[in-house]
Amino acid sequence: MRQTDRKYASIFELDGIPRFSHALPLAIQHLVAMIVGCVTPPIIVSNIVGLEASERVILIQVALVVSALSTLLQLFPIGKKKGFHLGASLPVILGISFAYVPSMQSIAADYGISAILGAQIVGGIVAFVVGISVMRIRKFFPPLITGTVVFTIGLSLYPTAINYMAGGVSNPSYGSWQNWTVAFITLTVVTVLNHFGKGIYKLASILIGIIVGYVTALFFGMVSFSNIAAASLFSIPRPLHFGIVFEPSSCIAIGLLFAINSVQAIGDFTATTSGSIDREPTDKELQGGIMGYGVTNILGALLGGLPTATYSQNVGIVTTTKVVNRCVMGLTAVFLLAAGLIPKFSALLTTIPQCVLGGATVSVFASIAMTGMKLVTSEEMNYRNSSIVGLAAALGMGISQATSALSTFPAWVVTIFGRSPVVVATLVAIFLNIILPKNGK
């Protein structure tokens, strides 16, 4: 080794600073894999609320900034030298999570974005408490339960994807052949690259699909660039822009999801360490990671950012490449932060037609559902476990799809149990797992 190389760390080492030329392409790879997933939930929520163009830009801008700050805290914890720290100090990427979209849609429709952010603060507190007592709570969330929840989340997102493929329910051209044509061209590109692409083409399949769909939409005259000209070149997010409202039923629904996702994060932390550095995460890493997750979501809500979570697609990149250097992911976070501070970039993202987003995300939602199924089937599918999964999914999806099933109940009951299938499925799965007798050997 040359003398000049000794000051640089290897990209396969957790600590140290690698060469910029080595870290840059790997950081861009992580960015490409996650940025679409990061900006799509705020776009969906803004469409539900009917935000003006300038407000949509702000929501996307803050989503990028909050994702960057959340990732940096996980990579480079606060208070690590003192033993008690916020952050996992593991190579993970955080971004706005699809797991909260079903509940956010119902809350946004009834109470607005401010109620989501208020519930997010409560959820952050829940996550912090889960982090403190993670090893004791963990036993209530085996793969059977978390898998059922993830599976239900995926199923509940399918109508959103189909409505987007048709152009969006608020679009005057909803259901037109042009929308479906663009959506299926986008979906075809994503599917072909997922199954036949290699390297960056496979990792960036969704991004490439959106680009192809976007260009196709241009030919159909579906894209307007007027919002980009109106957006500023540089802007720092203003705290409490959307306000904070603590609506009790929303807080309960989101708080429960935060408890589930806190435990689900253990799976991502474990997959990261076991798949890349051949060890289990320590109790301190898990505790610090989940407490950090809670704190950044509280701060994110104050900035106006939606709930975040660890990104499994980036965990997959880490375990595949074995590149665990935290500075590589840190560079990804820096790119995210820079993008979030440039409103013109956020405005460009708002010009993506809904049919393009639908064609790109329907495969993502399908992947979420199948990830949940994999978790479920990691345990023996005997009659007991099949009953838990089947009843939880049936009651969760059934009640939410039968829109008038809870019409005689108070409004708070409808908000918690009637709008999103995830809450009902979670509670039913946990309850049945506790009371149903386990089969003997």
C-alpha positions in Angstrom: 0.0 0.0 0.0 1.3 3.4 -0.9 1.9 5.9 2.0 -0.7 8.3 0.6 -3.4 5.6 0.7 -3.2 4.9 4.4 -5.2 7.9 5.4 -8.2 6.6 3.5 -10.5 3.9 4.9 -11.8 1.1 2.8 -15.5 1.3 1.7 -15.9 -2.2 3.3 -15.0 -0.8 6.7 -17.7 0.7 8.9 -15.6 3.7 10.2 -13.2 6.0 8.5 -13.2 8.3 5.4 -12.8 6.5 2.1 -11.7 8.1 -1.2 -14.3 10.4 -2.6 -13.9 8.8 -6.0 -14.8 5.4 -4.5 -17.7 6.7 -2.4 -19.4 8.9 -5.0 -20.8 6.3 -7.4 -22.0 4.1 -4.4 -23.7 7.1 -2.8 -25.5 7.9 -6.0 -26.6 4.3 -6.2 -28.3 4.6 -2.8 -29.8 7.9 -3.8 -31.3 6.5 -7.0 -32.7 3.5 -5.2 -34.6 5.6 -2.6 -35.5 9.0 -3.9 -38.7 8.0 -5.7 -40.0 6.3 -2.6 -39.1 9.3 -0.5 -41.1 11.9 -2.5 -44.1 9.8 -3.6 -45.9 9.7 -0.1 -45.9 13.5 0.2 -47.2 13.8 -3.4 -50.0 11.3 -2.5 -50.9 13.2 0.6 -50.8 16.6 -1.1 -53.2 15.3 -3.7 -55.6 14.1 -1.1 -55.6 17.4 0.7 -55.6 19.4 -2.6 -52.7 21.6 -1.8 -51.7 24.5 -4.1 -48.6 24.0 -6.2 -46.4 26.1 -3.9 -47.5 24.1 -0.8 -46.8 20.8 -2.6 -43.3 22.0 -3.3 -42.8 22.7 0.4 -44.1 19.3 1.5 -41.7 17.5 -0.9 -38.8 19.8 0.0 -39.2 19.1 3.7 -39.5 15.4 3.0 -36.1 15.4 1.4 -34.5 17.5 4.2 -36.0 15.4 7.0 -35.0 12.1 5.4 -31.4 13.5 5.1 -31.3 14.6 8.7 -32.8 11.3 9.9 -30.2 9.3 8.0 -27.3 11.4 9.3 -28.4 10.9 12.9 -28.5 7.1 12.4 -25.1 7.1 10.7 -23.4 9.5 13.1 -25.1 9.2 16.5 -25.3 11.9 19.2 -23.7 11.0 22.5 -22.0 7.8 21.3 -18.9 8.4 23.4 -21.0 8.7 26.6 -22.6 5.2 26.1 -26.2 6.5 25.8 -26.7 7.6 22.2 -29.4 8.6 19.7 -28.8 6.7 16.5 -27.6 3.2 15.5 -24.2 4.0 14.1 -25.1 1.5 11.3 -25.1 1.9 7.5 -28.8 2.5 7.0 -30.9 5.0 4.9 -34.1 6.5 6.2 -36.9 8.2 4.1 -40.6 9.0 4.1 -42.3 5.7 4.6 -45.2 4.1 2.6 -46.2 2.2 5.7 -48.0 5.3 7.0 -49.7 6.2 3.7 -53.0 4.3 4.2 -53.6 6.0 7.6 -52.2 9.4 6.4 -54.7 9.3 3.5 -57.7 9.0 5.8 -56.4 11.5 8.3 -55.5 14.0 5.6 -59.0 13.7 4.1 -60.7 14.4 7.4 -58.4 16.7 9.4 -55.6 17.9 7.1 -51.8 17.7 7.2 -51.6 19.4 10.6 -53.3 16.4 12.2 -50.8 14.0 10.6 -47.9 16.0 12.0 -49.5 16.1 15.5 -50.0 12.4 15.4 -46.5 12.0 14.2 -45.2 13.7 17.3 -47.1 11.3 19.5 -45.8 8.4 17.3 -42.2 9.7 17.8 -42.7 9.6 21.6 -44.1 6.0 21.3 -41.0 5.0 19.2 -38.7 6.5 21.8 -40.4 4.5 24.6 -40.3 1.4 22.5 -36.5 2.0 22.0 -35.9 2.2 25.7 -37.7 -1.1 26.4 -37.1 -2.7 23.0 -35.8 -6.1 24.3 -38.9 -6.6 26.5 -41.5 -5.5 23.9 -39.9 -7.4 21.0 -41.5 -10.7 22.0 -45.0 -9.4 21.2 -44.0 -8.7 17.6 -42.7 -12.0 16.0 -42.4 -12.2 12.2 -45.9 -13.6 12.0 -47.3 -10.3 13.4 -45.0 -7.9 11.6 -45.5 -9.8 8.4 -49.3 -9.6 8.7 -49.1 -5.9 9.2 -46.7 -5.4 6.2 -48.9 -7.6 4.1 -52.0 -5.6 4.9 -50.2 -2.3 4.2 -49.3 -3.6 0.7 -52.9 -4.7 0.0 -54.4 -1.5 1.2 -52.1 0.5 -1.1 -53.3 -1.3 -4.3 -56.4 1.0 -4.8 -54.2 4.1 -4.5 -51.9 2.7 -7.3 -54.8 1.8 -9.6 -56.4 5.3 -9.1 -53.1 6.9 -9.9 -52.6 4.7 -13.0 -56.1 5.9 -14.2 -54.8 9.5 -13.8 -56.0 10.4 -10.3 -59.6 10.7 -9.1 -59.4 14.5 -9.2 -58.2 14.5 -12.8 -60.9 15.4 -15.4 -59.3 12.8 -17.7 -59.5 10.1 -15.0 -59.7 6.6 -16.7 -58.7 7.8 -20.2 -56.8 5.6 -22.5 -53.9 8.1 -22.5 -53.5 7.7 -18.7 -53.6 3.9 -18.9 -51.1 3.9 -21.9 -48.6 6.0 -20.0 -49.1 3.9 -16.8 -48.5 0.6 -18.6 -45.5 1.9 -20.5 -44.0 2.9 -17.2 -44.9 -0.4 -15.5 -43.5 -2.4 -18.4 -40.1 -0.6 -18.2 -39.9 -1.1 -14.4 -40.8 -4.8 -14.7 -38.4 -5.6 -17.6 -35.5 -3.9 -15.8 -36.4 -5.6 -12.5 -36.2 -9.0 -14.1 -33.7 -8.6 -16.9 -31.6 -5.6 -15.9 -28.3 -5.8 -14.1 -26.3 -3.5 -11.8 -27.5 0.1 -11.8 -30.2 -0.6 -14.3 -31.9 -3.1 -11.9 -31.4 -0.9 -8.9 -32.7 2.2 -10.7 -35.6 0.4 -12.4 -38.3 2.6 -10.9 -36.4 5.8 -11.6 -35.8 4.8 -15.2 -39.4 3.7 -15.6 -40.6 7.2 -14.3 -38.2 8.9 -16.8 -39.6 6.9 -19.7 -43.1 7.4 -18.6 -42.5 11.1 -18.1 -41.1 11.5 -21.6 -44.2 9.6 -22.9 -46.5 11.9 -21.0 -44.7 14.9 -22.5 -45.8 13.8 -26.0 -49.4 13.5 -24.7 -49.3 17.0 -23.3 -49.7 15.9 -19.7 -46.8 17.9 -18.2 -46.8 21.6 -17.2 -43.6 23.4 -16.2 -45.3 26.6 -14.9 -44.7 25.7 -11.2 -40.9 25.4 -11.7 -40.5 29.0 -12.9 -42.4 30.2 -9.8 -40.2 28.2 -7.3 -37.2 29.8 -5.8 -33.7 28.6 -6.3 -32.8 28.2 -2.6 -35.0 28.0 0.5 -34.7 26.7 4.1 -37.8 24.9 5.4 -39.8 27.1 7.9 -40.8 25.2 11.1 -44.5 24.7 11.8 -45.5 25.8 8.2 -48.4 23.4 8.1 -49.2 23.7 11.8 -49.7 21.0 14.5 -53.0 19.6 15.6 -53.4 16.8 18.1 -56.5 14.9 17.0 -57.0 12.0 19.4 -58.1 9.3 17.0 -55.4 10.2 14.5 -52.8 10.0 17.3 -53.9 6.5 18.3 -53.8 5.2 14.7 -50.4 6.7 13.9 -49.0 5.8 17.4 -49.8 2.2 16.9 -48.1 2.2 13.5 -45.0 3.7 15.0 -44.8 0.9 17.6 -45.0 -1.6 14.8 -42.5 0.1 12.6 -40.1 0.5 15.5 -40.0 -3.2 15.9 -39.9 -3.7 12.2 -36.8 -1.5 12.1 -35.1 -4.2 14.2 -35.4 -6.5 11.1 -33.7 -3.9 8.9 -30.9 -3.3 11.4 -30.4 -7.0 11.8 -30.4 -7.7 8.1 -27.9 -4.9 7.6 -25.4 -6.3 10.1 -25.9 -10.0 9.5 -25.7 -9.6 5.8 -22.8 -7.3 5.6 -20.5 -7.6 8.6 -21.5 -11.0 9.9 -22.9 -10.2 13.3 -26.1 -9.3 15.1 -26.7 -5.7 16.1 -25.9 -5.0 19.7 -28.6 -4.0 22.2 -27.2 -0.5 22.3 -27.3 -0.2 18.5 -30.9 -1.3 18.4 -31.9 0.9 21.4 -30.1 3.9 20.0 -31.4 3.4 16.5 -35.1 3.2 17.6 -34.8 6.1 20.0 -33.1 8.1 17.3 -36.0 7.1 15.0 -38.4 8.5 17.5 -36.6 11.8 18.0 -36.1 12.6 14.3 -39.8 12.0 13.7 -40.7 14.5 16.4 -38.3 17.1 14.9 -39.4 16.2 11.4 -43.1 16.9 12.3 -42.1 20.3 13.6 -40.4 21.0 10.3 -43.4 19.7 8.4 -42.0 16.4 7.2 -44.0 13.2 7.1 -43.1 10.0 9.0 -39.9 8.3 8.1 -38.6 4.7 8.4 -35.6 2.6 7.4 -35.5 1.7 3.7 -35.3 -2.0 3.0 -34.1 -1.4 -0.6 -31.0 0.3 0.7 -30.5 -2.5 3.2 -30.5 -4.8 0.2 -27.8 -2.7 -1.5 -25.6 -2.9 1.6 -26.0 -6.6 2.0 -25.4 -7.2 -1.7 -22.3 -5.0 -2.2 -20.9 -5.4 1.4 -20.1 -1.7 1.3 -20.8 -0.6 4.9 -18.8 2.6 5.2 -21.0 5.1 6.9 -19.5 8.0 5.0 -20.9 6.5 1.7 -24.4 6.7 3.1 -23.6 10.1 4.6 -22.8 11.4 1.2 -26.2 10.1 0.0 -27.8 12.1 2.9 -25.8 15.2 1.8 -27.2 14.9 -1.7 -30.7 14.5 -0.3 -30.2 17.6 1.9 -29.0 19.7 -1.0 -32.0 18.6 -3.2 -34.3 19.5 -0.4 -32.9 23.0 -0.1 -33.5 23.7 -3.8 -37.3 24.3 -4.3 -36.9 24.2 -8.1 -36.0 20.5 -7.8 -39.0 19.8 -5.6 -41.2 21.7 -8.1 -39.9 19.5 -10.9 -41.0 16.5 -9.0 -44.5 17.9 -8.7 -44.8 17.9 -12.5 -44.7 14.1 -12.7 -48.2 13.0 -13.9 -50.1 10.7 -11.5 -50.4 8.0 -14.1 -46.6 7.8 -14.3 -46.4 7.5 -10.5 -49.1 4.8 -10.5 -47.3 2.7 -13.1 -44.1 3.0 -11.2 -45.4 2.4 -7.6 -47.8 -0.5 -8.2 -44.8 -2.8 -8.3 -43.5 -1.2 -5.1 -46.8 -1.9 -3.4 -46.8 -5.4 -4.7 -43.3 -5.8 -3.3 -44.4 -4.5 0.1 -47.2 -7.1 0.2 -44.9 -10.0 -0.8 -42.3 -8.9 1.8 -45.0 -9.2 4.4 -45.9 -12.7 3.1 -42.3 -13.8 3.3 -42.2 -12.7 6.9 -45.4 -14.6 7.6 -44.2 -17.8 5.9 -40.9 -17.7 7.8 -42.9 -19.3 10.6 -44.8 -22.6 10.2 -48.1 -22.0 8.6 -50.2 -24.3 10.8 -53.9 -23.9 11.5 -53.2 -21.4 14.4 -50.9 -19.1 12.4 -53.1 -19.3 9.3 -56.1 -18.3 11.4 -54.2 -15.3 12.8 -53.1 -14.0 9.4 -56.4 -14.8 7.7 -58.6 -13.2 10.3 -56.4 -10.1 10.8 -56.2 -9.4 7.0 -59.9 -10.2 6.5 -61.2 -7.9 9.3 -58.7 -5.2 8.5 -59.4 -5.1 4.7 -63.1 -5.9 5.1 -64.0 -3.2 7.5 -62.0 -0.5 5.6 -63.6 -1.5 2.2 -67.1 -1.6 3.6 -67.3 2.2 3.9 -70.6 2.3 5.8 -70.0 -0.6 8.1 -69.2 1.7 11.1 -71.6 4.5 10.2 -73.5 4.3 13.5 -70.3 4.6 15.6 -68.7 7.9 16.7 -66.4 9.7 14.3 -63.3 8.8 16.4 -64.0 5.1 16.0 -64.3 5.5 12.3 -61.0 7.3 12.1 -59.1 4.7 14.1 -60.7 1.5 12.8 -62.7 2.3 9.7 -60.4 4.2 7.3 -57.2 2.2 7.3 -57.1 -1.6 7.5 -53.6 -1.6 9.2 -54.8 -0.7 12.7 -57.5 -3.4 12.8 -55.2 -6.0 11.3 -52.5 -5.1 13.8 -54.7 -5.3 16.9 -56.4 -8.5 15.8 -53.1 -10.2 15.0 -51.5 -9.2 18.3 -54.6 -10.2 20.3 -55.0 -13.6 18.6 -51.3 -14.4 18.9 -51.6 -13.9 22.7 -54.8 -15.8 23.4 -54.6 -18.7 20.9 -52.8 -21.8 22.3 -49.6 -22.6 20.5 -49.3 -26.2 19.2 -47.0 -28.5 21.1 -44.0 -30.1 19.4 
